[in-house]
Amino acid sequence: MCLEQIENKFKKFREKFIDELKLLDSKYSIFITIQDAKENKIEGLEVAPVFFSVIENSLVSDLIISLSRLYEGYNRDGSNKRKQQQYTIKEFLNFLESHPKFTKKYNIELEQIEAHKNDLEEKKTLIKNIFKWRNKYYAHADFTKLEKIKNTAKVKYEDIRCLIDFAYDILNYYFVQFDGINHGIDLDYNKDLNNLLDMTIRYKKIRKEYFKNRKNIQNFIKSNKTNDVRNFLIKLEQIIFGSLPKGVDRKKET
């Protein structure tokens, strides 16, 4: 390949990795936000407990599978006899090593690539545990019992965060060397979820206060001659009751 082709290939690697890392970071942040909400925003989760439970479990499954895709090749010892995966960290580092004219132009030292490979080897036990969860529990039909895999392949939630950041630090080093641009991956989606939970909690408080004073408000509506105030209160009542999910017994809230 000529240098231009190598550069284009590098850009494809970068685009793929940045997209993958942004998704990983966002999913992990949302998952942790749900975990934290169990301690300090439980009222918000209680509005749709089944929904949040499904989302929580789905995020863990997806994080394990997505990380496995990124670290493919570091789950086995010895040479990889399988077909090479195009967009993995291992393949990316091999790509850099095999194109010295590219690394020379962008001041990428082979010693640094080797150092990153050694760092990855040190993480191999944790990476293998991630793959065990994927192969034995999430992706394949091994029907491994949850307690068994917990004991044989220990992975904490912080380990998932560690592997996301570890991949980012390695890859972003080369991205910065290429064009000087530091590619952030934090999209702050957890702020959206926190806002949603906060609004839900505030809304529940408003409804509670409304139901406390409902009789007084209704009497005021009947007696008040001012259409603006009367219409506002009627509309407020419609908003509050109209937002109730189907199947809710309104009589119990009076």
trRosetta pair geometry for C-beta under 8 A, 3 or more apart (Angstrom, degrees):
i j d omega theta_ij theta_ji phi_ij phi_ji
1 5 4.0 -126 -169 91 104 127
1 6 5.1 131 114 -56 125 79
1 9 7.2 -4 -177 -13 166 137
1 99 7.4 -35 66 -110 115 122
2 5 5.1 95 55 8 69 104
2 6 7.2 -132 101 -6 36 90
3 6 5.5 -55 -149 36 35 113
3 7 6.3 37 153 -21 67 104
3 101 5.9 -98 -90 121 100 122
3 102 6.5 161 -137 -82 78 77
3 105 7.1 81 -148 -26 129 157
4 7 5.6 -52 -149 35 32 113
4 8 6.5 33 152 -19 64 105
5 8 5.6 -52 -148 36 33 112
5 9 6.4 35 151 -20 64 104
6 9 5.6 -54 -151 36 32 113
6 10 6.4 37 149 -22 64 104
6 99 5.0 147 -139 -160 139 154
6 101 7.5 142 23 78 165 97
6 102 4.6 -127 138 -71 141 132
7 10 5.5 -50 -149 33 33 116
7 11 6.5 36 151 -21 64 102
7 102 7.1 -179 -66 -125 66 112
8 11 5.6 -50 -150 33 34 114
8 12 6.7 37 150 -21 63 101
9 12 5.7 -51 -154 31 35 113
9 13 6.7 39 147 -19 64 101
9 95 7.0 -145 133 -170 125 136
10 13 5.6 -51 -154 33 35 115
10 14 6.3 34 150 -20 67 106
10 95 7.8 170 -88 131 71 130
10 102 7.0 170 -50 -170 136 142
10 178 6.4 175 146 -114 138 143
11 14 5.5 -52 -146 36 34 114
11 15 6.3 36 155 -21 66 104
12 15 5.8 -50 -144 35 30 111
12 16 6.3 28 157 -16 63 109
13 16 6.0 -66 -153 40 26 108
13 17 6.1 17 158 -14 66 114
13 87 6.7 175 -126 -124 64 81
13 92 5.3 122 -158 -116 137 108
13 95 7.0 -166 -69 68 150 159
14 17 6.0 -61 -142 40 27 106
14 18 6.0 24 163 -18 66 110
14 171 7.8 152 -117 171 64 107
14 175 5.4 119 -127 -107 117 106
14 178 7.4 -99 -70 42 146 162
14 183 7.6 151 -175 -24 104 162
15 18 6.2 -57 -143 36 24 107
15 19 6.4 23 159 -16 61 109
16 19 6.1 -61 -153 37 26 110
16 20 6.3 23 154 -17 64 112
16 87 4.6 -83 135 -143 153 141
17 20 5.6 -58 -146 39 31 111
17 21 6.0 26 159 -17 68 110
17 70 7.8 94 -129 -131 80 104
17 87 7.2 -160 -60 -173 74 101
17 92 7.4 30 -63 -79 137 156
17 167 7.9 -151 -163 156 107 108
17 171 5.1 -149 161 -169 150 155
18 21 5.9 -57 -141 40 28 107
18 22 6.2 33 157 -23 64 106
18 175 7.8 94 -66 -104 110 157
18 183 5.3 -71 -114 158 124 146
18 185 6.8 -153 -156 -95 68 96
19 22 5.9 -55 -148 33 27 112
19 23 6.6 24 155 -15 62 107
20 23 6.0 -60 -154 37 29 109
20 24 6.3 29 151 -19 66 109
20 66 6.7 172 -165 -175 94 107
20 69 7.6 -133 -144 96 136 118
20 70 6.1 153 147 -84 142 111
20 87 7.8 156 -32 146 146 123
21 24 5.5 -51 -143 38 34 114
21 25 6.1 35 157 -20 67 106
21 164 6.8 129 -147 -166 80 86
21 167 6.5 -160 -100 105 110 114
21 168 5.4 118 -153 -88 142 95
21 171 7.3 -155 -50 61 145 145
21 185 4.5 -71 125 -124 104 150
22 25 5.9 -55 -146 37 27 110
22 26 6.2 25 156 -18 63 110
22 185 4.8 -141 -85 -156 60 82
22 187 5.9 69 -167 -32 98 118
23 26 5.8 -57 -145 38 29 110
23 27 6.2 26 159 -18 66 108
23 66 6.9 -134 106 -148 114 156
24 27 6.0 -57 -145 37 26 108
24 28 6.3 22 159 -16 63 110
24 63 6.7 100 -143 -130 79 77
24 66 5.6 -168 -88 120 96 136
24 67 6.9 102 -128 -70 130 77
24 70 7.7 -12 -61 -32 150 149
24 164 4.9 -176 134 -121 124 115
24 185 7.8 -5 61 164 88 137
25 28 6.0 -59 -148 38 27 108
25 29 6.2 27 156 -20 64 110
25 164 6.0 145 -79 172 68 139
25 168 7.9 51 -64 -65 120 141
25 185 4.7 134 -7 130 152 107
25 186 5.8 -111 156 -94 143 52
25 187 7.0 130 95 12 112 85
26 29 5.8 -56 -146 36 29 111
26 30 6.3 27 157 -17 65 106
26 187 5.1 -9 -83 48 111 120
26 189 4.5 55 -151 13 99 136
27 30 5.9 -56 -148 37 29 109
27 31 6.3 32 153 -21 64 107
27 59 5.1 174 -177 -150 95 95
27 62 6.0 -114 -155 95 156 120
27 63 5.6 -170 115 -73 128 93
27 66 7.6 119 37 25 155 154
28 31 5.6 -55 -149 35 32 114
28 32 6.3 28 156 -16 67 106
28 59 7.7 154 -84 170 32 115
28 63 6.2 96 -76 -113 82 133
28 160 6.1 -177 -114 124 121 114
28 161 6.0 141 178 -89 146 75
28 164 6.1 -103 -16 -26 156 161
29 32 5.9 -56 -147 38 29 107
29 33 6.3 35 152 -24 63 106
29 186 7.6 103 -61 -143 149 81
29 188 7.5 -115 158 -125 163 25
29 189 6.0 127 86 58 125 86
29 190 4.1 -111 154 -39 104 116
30 33 5.5 -52 -149 33 32 116
30 34 6.7 34 152 -19 64 101
30 55 7.7 -86 143 158 120 117
30 59 6.3 -146 88 -113 105 149
30 189 5.7 -33 -62 106 102 114
30 190 5.8 -157 -81 -87 47 74
30 193 5.7 126 -132 -32 82 152
31 34 5.9 -56 -156 33 31 110
31 35 6.6 32 147 -18 65 105
31 56 6.5 108 -135 -138 78 65
31 59 4.3 -173 -78 125 108 145
31 60 6.7 119 -131 -61 142 69
31 63 7.2 -38 -25 -38 156 142
31 157 7.6 -156 124 -148 124 121
32 35 5.3 -50 -148 36 38 116
32 36 6.2 38 153 -18 68 104
32 157 7.3 137 -89 161 90 134
32 190 7.1 -27 71 -107 92 141
33 36 5.8 -53 -146 38 31 110
33 37 6.2 37 152 -27 63 106
33 190 4.2 175 -57 -146 134 102
33 193 4.9 107 120 89 151 136
33 194 6.2 -110 -154 -57 126 85
34 37 5.5 -51 -146 31 31 116
34 38 7.2 44 151 -30 59 93
34 45 7.2 102 -152 -101 78 123
34 52 5.9 169 -142 -171 121 106
34 55 6.9 179 -83 99 156 111
34 56 5.2 -148 120 -90 154 102
34 59 7.9 153 20 25 141 152
34 193 7.4 -68 -58 167 74 148
35 38 6.0 -46 -167 14 34 114
35 39 7.9 18 144 -6 59 101
35 56 7.8 121 -60 -133 72 118
35 157 7.6 49 -62 -149 166 172
36 39 6.0 -63 -169 36 45 107
36 40 6.4 -23 158 30 80 106
36 41 7.5 41 116 19 78 104
37 40 6.7 -86 -130 62 33 68
37 41 4.0 -55 -145 63 81 104
37 42 6.8 143 150 -73 71 40
37 44 6.1 -79 -165 67 125 116
37 45 5.4 132 129 -45 120 116
37 197 5.8 -119 -125 -127 132 161
38 42 6.0 50 -152 -91 36 89
38 45 6.7 0 -86 2 60 165
39 42 7.5 165 37 -47 5 97
41 44 4.5 -9 158 21 102 120
41 45 6.8 108 111 -17 80 91
41 194 7.8 -172 -42 -136 168 68
41 197 4.7 50 160 158 143 135
41 198 7.5 -67 -130 -70 133 57
41 201 6.4 -100 -152 -52 89 138
42 45 5.6 -58 -152 40 43 110
42 46 6.1 49 151 -31 72 105
43 46 5.7 -53 -147 28 31 116
43 47 7.7 47 152 -34 57 89
43 200 7.3 177 120 115 85 98
43 201 4.9 91 91 -112 122 92
43 204 6.0 -141 167 56 121 158
44 47 6.3 -39 -172 4 38 112
44 196 7.4 116 -170 114 128 71
44 197 3.3 62 171 -154 167 83
44 198 7.2 -19 -83 -42 141 25
44 200 4.4 109 -130 75 81 125
44 201 5.1 -55 -63 -47 91 94
45 48 7.5 -94 -172 61 42 60
45 49 6.2 66 148 -100 83 66
45 52 5.0 -74 -148 34 91 171
45 197 7.2 -1 -46 -124 64 114
46 49 5.8 3 -130 -59 41 101
47 200 5.3 -101 -18 -171 154 134
47 204 7.5 -133 -76 -62 110 124
48 51 3.8 -8 149 29 115 126
48 52 6.0 121 98 -20 84 90
49 52 6.1 -61 -146 41 30 104
49 53 6.1 32 157 -22 66 109
50 53 5.7 -57 -148 36 30 113
50 54 6.4 29 156 -18 65 106
51 54 6.0 -60 -153 36 27 108
51 55 6.3 25 153 -17 65 109
52 55 5.5 -52 -143 39 35 114
52 56 6.1 42 155 -26 66 105
53 56 5.7 -52 -147 33 28 114
53 57 6.6 22 158 -12 63 107
54 57 6.1 -60 -149 40 29 105
54 58 6.1 29 155 -20 65 112
55 58 5.7 -59 -144 39 28 112
55 59 6.3 31 157 -24 64 106
56 59 6.0 -56 -152 30 26 111
56 60 6.9 23 154 -16 61 104
57 60 5.9 -54 -153 33 34 110
57 61 6.5 33 153 -16 66 108
58 61 5.7 -57 -150 39 33 112
58 62 6.1 27 156 -16 67 110
59 62 5.8 -58 -143 40 29 108
59 63 6.1 33 157 -23 65 107
60 63 5.8 -54 -147 33 28 112
60 64 6.6 27 156 -18 62 105
61 64 6.1 -60 -155 34 28 109
61 65 6.4 17 155 -11 65 111
61 138 4.9 162 -142 -140 85 122
62 65 5.8 -59 -144 42 33 107
62 66 5.8 30 160 -18 69 112
63 66 5.9 -57 -138 40 25 108
63 67 6.1 25 162 -17 63 109
63 160 5.5 27 155 -159 134 138
64 67 6.1 -58 -147 38 24 108
64 68 6.4 27 154 -22 61 108
64 130 6.1 -174 -148 -166 77 82
64 133 5.0 -99 -149 108 140 121
64 134 5.3 -176 146 -73 104 82
64 138 5.4 136 86 4 137 163
64 160 7.8 -72 -75 -108 62 119
65 68 5.6 -54 -151 33 31 115
65 69 6.6 35 151 -23 63 102
65 134 5.7 126 -95 -123 59 109
65 138 6.1 -131 -56 124 98 136
65 139 6.0 126 -104 -69 107 115
66 69 5.6 -50 -153 30 34 114
66 70 6.7 32 151 -17 64 105
67 70 5.6 -56 -151 36 36 111
67 71 6.1 5 161 5 71 112
67 130 5.4 -84 107 -175 125 146
67 160 6.8 -120 -53 -141 153 81
67 163 5.6 53 -147 116 130 138
67 164 7.4 -84 -98 -69 107 73
68 71 6.4 -71 -137 53 26 90
68 72 6.5 61 155 -69 62 77
68 75 7.4 15 -145 -49 86 143
68 130 5.9 -168 -75 133 80 105
68 131 5.5 118 -123 -98 108 69
68 134 4.5 28 -60 -55 157 163
68 139 7.8 -93 57 -24 163 147
69 72 5.9 -15 -156 -32 29 112
69 85 8.0 -163 -166 -179 66 150
69 88 7.4 -137 157 -97 53 89
70 88 6.5 137 -175 -136 29 67
70 89 6.2 47 164 -23 77 100
70 167 5.7 3 154 -127 139 156
71 74 4.9 -67 174 44 92 117
71 75 6.9 100 121 -41 99 91
71 88 7.0 89 -147 -161 5 103
71 89 6.3 -6 -105 24 51 120
71 90 7.8 78 -164 -23 44 101
71 120 8.0 176 -141 -154 98 110
71 127 5.0 -138 158 -145 148 118
71 130 7.0 69 55 77 143 143
71 131 7.9 -117 93 -55 113 102
71 163 7.2 -52 -47 -170 139 123
71 167 7.4 -107 -66 -84 90 122
72 75 7.1 -42 -136 7 39 111
72 85 4.8 31 98 22 141 161
72 88 4.5 -99 58 -107 93 142
72 90 7.0 -111 89 24 61 120
73 76 7.2 -73 -163 36 31 94
73 80 5.3 -44 -133 -73 85 152
73 85 6.7 -135 -42 31 109 115
73 88 5.5 124 3 129 122 152
73 89 7.8 -150 54 64 120 73
73 90 3.7 -100 89 32 147 160
73 91 7.0 160 -30 -36 158 78
74 89 7.6 -9 -22 69 127 113
74 90 6.1 -178 -43 -59 87 123
74 120 5.7 -105 -113 166 143 111
74 121 7.8 -139 -145 -89 107 44
74 123 7.5 18 159 88 144 94
74 124 5.9 -132 172 -113 96 78
74 127 4.8 -21 112 137 113 161
74 128 8.0 -113 127 -56 74 69
75 127 5.9 -129 -82 135 69 98
75 128 5.4 131 -143 -105 69 61
75 130 7.8 -109 -95 71 113 87
75 131 3.9 73 -130 -40 140 163
76 80 6.4 118 70 -99 129 80
80 84 7.1 101 102 -96 127 66
80 90 7.8 98 -19 131 151 152
84 91 5.8 119 177 -106 104 119
85 88 4.5 64 92 -19 118 122
85 90 7.8 72 57 61 102 105
85 91 5.8 -138 81 -30 68 140
86 91 6.2 -160 -161 131 18 163
87 91 7.0 -75 -71 66 7 132
87 92 7.6 37 -150 -55 44 101
88 91 4.6 89 55 10 85 102
88 92 6.8 -146 92 -9 43 88
89 92 5.6 -57 -149 35 31 115
89 93 6.5 28 157 -16 66 104
89 120 7.0 177 119 -106 132 142
89 167 6.1 -117 -73 -134 137 94
89 170 6.6 49 -149 98 125 141
89 171 6.9 -102 -114 -66 95 103
90 93 6.2 -57 -151 36 28 106
90 94 6.5 26 152 -15 63 109
90 120 7.6 162 -83 158 81 163
91 94 5.6 -56 -148 40 34 113
91 95 6.2 43 150 -28 65 103
92 95 5.5 -50 -150 30 31 117
92 96 6.7 31 152 -18 63 101
92 171 7.2 10 120 -112 162 95
92 174 7.9 176 156 53 117 161
93 96 5.7 -49 -151 33 36 111
93 97 6.5 36 152 -18 65 106
93 113 5.6 145 -160 -163 95 99
93 116 6.3 -156 -111 95 134 122
93 117 6.0 153 156 -73 156 95
94 97 5.7 -55 -148 37 33 113
94 98 6.2 26 157 -17 66 112
95 98 6.1 -65 -148 38 26 106
95 99 6.7 -3 162 2 63 114
96 99 6.5 -81 -150 45 27 93
96 102 7.2 -119 -140 93 61 120
96 103 5.8 90 180 -75 86 113
96 108 6.4 -89 -170 134 123 149
96 113 5.6 -166 99 -106 126 137
96 174 6.8 -99 -90 -127 146 144
97 103 7.8 30 -99 -42 27 149
97 110 6.7 82 -122 -132 79 94
97 113 5.7 172 -71 139 91 157
99 102 4.1 23 127 17 115 119
99 103 6.5 134 95 -15 71 88
100 103 5.6 -57 -140 43 39 107
100 104 5.8 42 159 -25 71 107
100 110 7.8 -19 -112 -65 91 117
101 104 5.8 -50 -142 36 29 114
101 105 6.5 33 156 -23 61 106
102 105 6.0 -56 -151 32 29 110
102 106 6.5 -8 163 12 64 111
102 108 7.6 -6 119 36 76 129
103 106 6.5 -75 -143 54 28 88
103 108 4.0 -94 -149 72 81 103
103 109 7.5 150 168 -67 114 10
103 110 6.8 76 143 -63 158 73
103 113 7.7 -52 -122 -34 143 133
104 107 7.8 26 -175 -73 28 33
104 108 7.9 -69 -39 46 21 74
106 177 5.0 93 154 144 107 97
106 178 5.5 -11 -144 -101 148 49
107 177 6.2 -141 73 -158 83 106
108 112 6.6 -113 -171 61 67 128
108 113 7.0 60 159 -46 104 104
108 174 6.4 34 -112 -124 133 87
108 177 5.4 94 -74 148 92 158
109 112 4.5 96 69 -3 89 101
109 113 7.4 -156 100 -3 52 81
110 113 5.5 -49 -153 35 43 114
110 114 6.3 43 149 -19 69 105
111 114 5.6 -54 -148 39 33 113
111 115 6.3 39 150 -25 65 104
112 115 5.4 -48 -146 32 34 115
112 116 6.5 35 153 -18 63 102
112 173 7.5 -147 166 144 129 140
113 116 5.8 -55 -153 35 32 110
113 117 6.5 34 148 -20 64 104
114 117 5.5 -51 -150 34 35 115
114 118 6.5 37 150 -20 65 103
115 118 5.6 -53 -151 35 33 112
115 119 6.5 38 148 -22 64 102
116 119 5.4 -47 -148 32 36 116
116 120 6.5 38 152 -20 64 102
116 170 5.1 112 -149 -139 123 110
116 173 7.7 -157 -81 52 135 146
117 120 5.7 -53 -152 34 33 113
117 121 6.6 38 148 -23 64 102
118 121 5.5 -48 -151 30 36 115
118 122 6.7 39 150 -21 64 101
119 122 5.7 -54 -157 31 34 113
119 123 6.9 24 149 -12 64 106
119 166 7.7 -168 146 -166 117 108
119 170 7.2 -171 82 -86 137 119
120 123 5.7 -61 -153 40 37 107
120 124 7.2 71 144 -62 62 78
120 127 7.8 28 -174 -36 78 152
120 170 7.7 40 -62 -92 102 160
121 124 5.5 -13 -165 -34 42 118
123 126 5.3 -57 -174 48 74 112
123 127 5.5 78 127 -28 89 105
123 163 7.3 134 -178 -106 138 87
123 166 6.5 113 -88 168 160 163
124 127 5.4 -57 -141 40 33 113
124 128 6.1 37 159 -23 68 104
125 128 5.9 -53 -149 33 27 111
125 129 6.7 29 151 -20 61 104
126 129 5.6 -54 -153 32 34 113
126 130 6.8 39 149 -22 65 99
126 155 7.2 109 -157 -109 78 87
126 159 5.8 -154 -155 -164 122 121
126 162 7.6 -49 168 91 161 128
126 163 6.9 -162 130 -70 124 114
127 130 5.6 -49 -156 29 36 114
127 131 6.7 32 149 -15 65 104
127 163 7.3 134 -89 -120 75 130
128 131 5.6 -55 -152 38 36 111
128 132 6.5 44 148 -26 67 100
128 153 7.8 -128 118 -131 73 104
129 132 5.4 -45 -148 28 37 116
129 133 6.8 39 152 -17 63 98
129 153 4.1 155 -150 -168 81 86
129 154 6.4 -51 -147 58 150 44
129 155 5.0 168 130 -59 120 101
129 159 7.9 -21 84 148 131 156
130 133 5.9 -55 -159 33 33 110
130 134 6.6 31 146 -17 65 106
130 153 8.0 -171 -35 173 19 121
130 155 6.2 107 -80 -102 63 147
130 159 8.0 -156 -67 131 100 117
130 160 8.0 125 -107 -98 115 75
130 163 7.0 42 -63 -64 151 172
131 134 5.3 -51 -147 38 38 114
131 135 5.8 26 159 -12 72 110
132 135 6.0 -59 -135 45 27 101
132 136 5.4 -4 175 8 67 121
132 137 7.9 48 134 0 63 100
132 149 6.7 173 136 -150 104 97
132 152 7.0 -130 164 112 152 98
132 153 3.8 -158 84 -92 139 153
133 136 6.7 -61 -116 51 17 90
133 137 5.3 -42 -163 39 56 121
133 138 6.1 35 145 -5 77 112
133 149 6.3 112 -104 169 66 130
133 153 5.8 -160 -48 114 79 140
133 155 6.2 -58 -36 17 141 146
134 137 7.4 -32 -66 52 4 77
134 138 5.3 -54 -129 56 43 111
134 139 4.8 13 176 3 76 122
134 140 7.8 68 137 -1 62 92
135 139 6.3 -32 -93 58 31 107
135 140 5.2 5 -167 15 52 130
135 142 7.0 53 139 -19 68 139
136 140 6.9 -16 -82 62 18 107
136 142 4.8 -65 -145 63 56 151
136 144 4.1 10 166 1 101 152
136 149 5.5 170 104 -102 128 123
136 153 7.5 152 39 1 137 146
137 142 7.3 -55 -60 57 36 110
137 144 5.5 -78 -75 62 75 110
137 146 7.2 83 -130 -102 129 62
137 149 5.2 -22 -55 -54 128 176
144 148 5.7 -119 178 79 91 121
144 149 5.1 87 128 -52 127 111
145 148 4.5 86 68 4 91 109
145 149 7.2 -177 86 -5 47 85
146 149 6.2 -63 -149 40 31 102
146 150 6.2 35 154 -25 66 109
147 150 5.6 -53 -148 33 31 117
147 151 6.6 24 157 -15 64 108
148 151 6.1 -65 -156 38 29 105
148 152 6.2 3 159 -1 68 116
149 152 6.0 -66 -133 49 32 98
149 153 5.5 -28 -176 37 73 108
150 153 7.6 -68 -110 60 11 67
150 154 7.2 48 176 -99 52 61
151 154 7.5 -5 -152 -64 18 86
155 159 5.0 -123 -160 70 72 144
155 160 7.0 71 167 -50 110 84
156 159 4.8 112 56 -8 70 100
156 160 7.9 -129 101 -3 49 80
157 160 5.7 -45 -163 25 44 113
157 161 7.0 43 143 -14 67 101
158 161 5.4 -51 -154 38 42 114
158 162 6.2 51 146 -27 69 103
159 162 5.3 -49 -147 33 35 119
159 163 6.5 32 155 -18 66 102
160 163 6.0 -55 -150 36 31 106
160 164 6.6 32 151 -19 63 104
161 164 5.8 -55 -151 34 32 112
161 165 6.3 24 156 -11 67 109
162 165 6.1 -62 -149 42 27 106
162 166 5.9 31 154 -25 65 112
163 166 5.3 -48 -136 36 32 117
163 167 6.3 35 161 -19 63 103
164 167 6.2 -58 -154 35 26 107
164 168 6.4 24 151 -17 62 110
165 168 5.5 -56 -147 38 33 114
165 169 6.2 35 156 -23 68 105
166 169 6.0 -52 -146 32 27 110
166 170 6.7 23 156 -14 61 106
167 170 6.1 -60 -152 38 30 108
167 171 6.1 14 161 -7 68 115
168 171 6.2 -65 -140 45 26 101
168 172 5.5 19 169 -16 67 118
168 185 6.0 -110 -118 6 133 144
169 172 6.3 -54 -130 40 19 106
169 173 6.7 35 159 -34 55 101
170 173 6.1 -56 -167 16 27 115
170 174 7.8 9 150 -5 59 101
171 174 6.3 -63 -166 37 40 103
171 175 6.4 37 144 -20 73 109
172 175 5.1 -52 -142 38 43 116
172 176 6.1 45 158 -21 72 101
172 182 6.7 46 -178 -149 118 67
172 183 6.0 -146 -121 50 99 88
173 176 6.2 -59 -155 35 25 107
173 177 6.6 26 149 -19 61 108
174 177 5.4 -49 -146 35 37 116
174 178 6.4 44 153 -29 65 103
175 178 5.7 -52 -155 26 32 116
175 179 7.5 -39 171 35 62 86
175 181 6.8 -68 148 78 97 81
175 182 7.8 112 101 -121 108 32
175 183 5.5 -44 133 6 154 119
176 179 7.8 -101 -150 60 25 52
176 180 6.2 32 -168 -131 65 22
176 181 6.8 -143 -109 65 56 35
176 182 5.7 19 -93 -85 110 66
188 191 4.7 10 160 1 97 118
188 192 7.8 116 125 -14 72 83
189 192 5.4 -40 -166 26 57 116
189 193 6.8 52 142 -15 74 100
190 193 5.5 -52 -151 39 43 111
190 194 6.1 46 150 -21 70 104
191 194 5.6 -53 -145 38 32 112
191 195 6.3 36 153 -22 64 104
192 195 5.8 -55 -151 34 29 112
192 196 6.5 30 151 -20 63 106
193 196 5.5 -52 -149 35 34 114
193 197 6.4 32 154 -16 66 105
194 197 5.8 -54 -146 39 32 109
194 198 6.1 34 154 -21 66 107
195 198 5.7 -55 -145 37 29 112
195 199 6.3 29 156 -19 65 106
196 199 5.9 -55 -148 36 28 109
196 200 6.4 29 153 -20 62 107
197 200 5.6 -54 -148 35 32 114
197 201 6.4 31 155 -18 65 105
198 201 5.8 -55 -149 36 30 109
198 202 6.3 29 154 -17 65 107
199 202 5.7 -55 -146 38 32 111
199 203 6.1 35 155 -23 65 107
200 203 5.7 -54 -147 35 28 113
200 204 6.5 30 154 -20 63 104
201 204 5.8 -53 -151 33 31 111
201 205 6.7 32 151 -18 63 104
202 205 5.7 -56 -154 35 34 112
202 206 6.4 36 150 -21 67 104
203 206 5.6 -51 -149 33 34 113
203 207 6.4 35 153 -19 65 104
203 243 7.5 -101 180 134 133 157
204 207 5.7 -52 -148 36 32 113
204 208 6.4 37 152 -24 64 105
205 208 5.6 -52 -149 32 32 114
205 209 6.5 30 154 -15 65 104
206 209 5.9 -58 -152 38 30 108
206 210 6.2 33 150 -23 65 107
206 240 7.5 -137 121 -106 102 111
207 210 5.4 -53 -147 34 32 115
207 211 6.3 28 158 -17 66 105
207 240 5.7 149 -110 -154 85 109
207 253 7.7 -37 162 -173 109 136
208 211 6.1 -56 -149 36 28 106
208 212 6.7 36 150 -25 61 104
209 212 5.5 -50 -154 27 35 118
209 213 6.7 -1 160 9 66 109
210 213 6.5 -82 -154 53 28 87
210 214 6.2 58 149 -75 68 84
210 217 7.3 -20 -159 -8 75 158
210 236 7.7 -161 -122 146 132 110
210 237 7.9 163 -176 -103 131 64
210 240 5.6 -109 102 -122 170 164
211 214 5.2 -9 -140 -33 36 120
211 253 5.2 -96 -116 162 146 86
211 254 6.7 -139 -154 -119 98 24
213 216 4.9 -53 -173 46 80 116
213 217 5.6 84 127 -28 90 101
214 217 5.7 -60 -148 37 31 111
214 218 6.2 28 157 -19 68 107
214 254 6.4 -106 75 -144 156 68
215 218 5.8 -55 -146 37 29 109
215 219 6.3 28 156 -17 64 107
216 219 5.8 -56 -148 37 30 110
216 220 6.3 32 153 -21 64 107
217 220 5.6 -55 -150 35 31 113
217 221 6.4 36 151 -23 65 102
217 233 5.9 -171 -176 -164 102 126
217 237 7.5 162 128 -71 132 111
218 221 5.6 -48 -149 30 33 114
218 222 6.6 32 153 -18 64 104
219 222 5.8 -55 -151 35 33 111
219 223 6.3 11 159 -4 67 113
220 223 6.2 -69 -143 47 28 98
220 224 5.5 30 164 -33 69 116
220 233 7.0 -156 94 -117 109 175
221 224 6.2 -51 -129 27 21 110
221 230 5.5 109 -147 -141 70 80
221 233 5.1 -142 -86 98 105 134
221 234 6.4 115 -142 -63 134 82
224 229 5.7 -91 162 91 149 118
224 230 5.0 -176 90 -71 115 97
225 230 7.9 -106 125 -36 6 132
226 229 4.5 49 94 21 113 108
226 230 6.2 162 86 -14 57 93
227 230 5.5 -64 -140 45 31 112
227 231 5.6 29 164 -21 71 110
228 231 6.1 -56 -143 37 21 107
228 232 6.4 24 155 -21 59 109
229 232 5.7 -56 -150 34 30 114
229 233 6.5 24 156 -15 65 107
230 233 6.1 -61 -152 37 28 106
230 234 6.4 28 153 -18 65 108
231 234 5.6 -53 -146 37 33 113
231 235 6.2 32 155 -19 66 107
232 235 5.8 -58 -149 38 28 110
232 236 6.3 33 151 -23 64 106
233 236 5.4 -47 -144 33 34 116
233 237 6.5 37 154 -20 63 101
234 237 5.8 -54 -154 34 31 111
234 238 6.5 32 149 -19 64 105
235 238 5.5 -53 -150 35 35 114
235 239 6.4 38 151 -22 66 102
236 239 5.7 -52 -150 32 32 112
236 240 6.5 27 155 -15 65 106
237 240 5.9 -57 -147 38 31 108
237 241 6.1 13 162 -2 67 112
238 241 6.3 -63 -138 49 26 97
238 242 5.3 27 163 -23 65 119
239 242 5.9 -56 -131 40 19 110
239 243 6.4 19 163 -23 57 110
240 243 6.3 -64 -157 29 23 108
240 244 7.8 37 146 -37 56 91
241 244 5.8 -31 -165 -2 45 115
241 250 6.5 31 -138 -123 104 135
244 248 4.5 -116 175 58 113 142
244 250 6.5 166 45 -84 178 95
245 248 5.5 103 65 -27 70 113
248 253 7.8 16 157 -22 111 130
249 252 4.6 63 101 -1 108 111
249 253 7.7 154 101 -11 66 87
250 253 5.8 -64 -160 36 47 108
250 254 7.2 59 146 -39 72 95
251 254 5.9 -41 -159 6 41 116
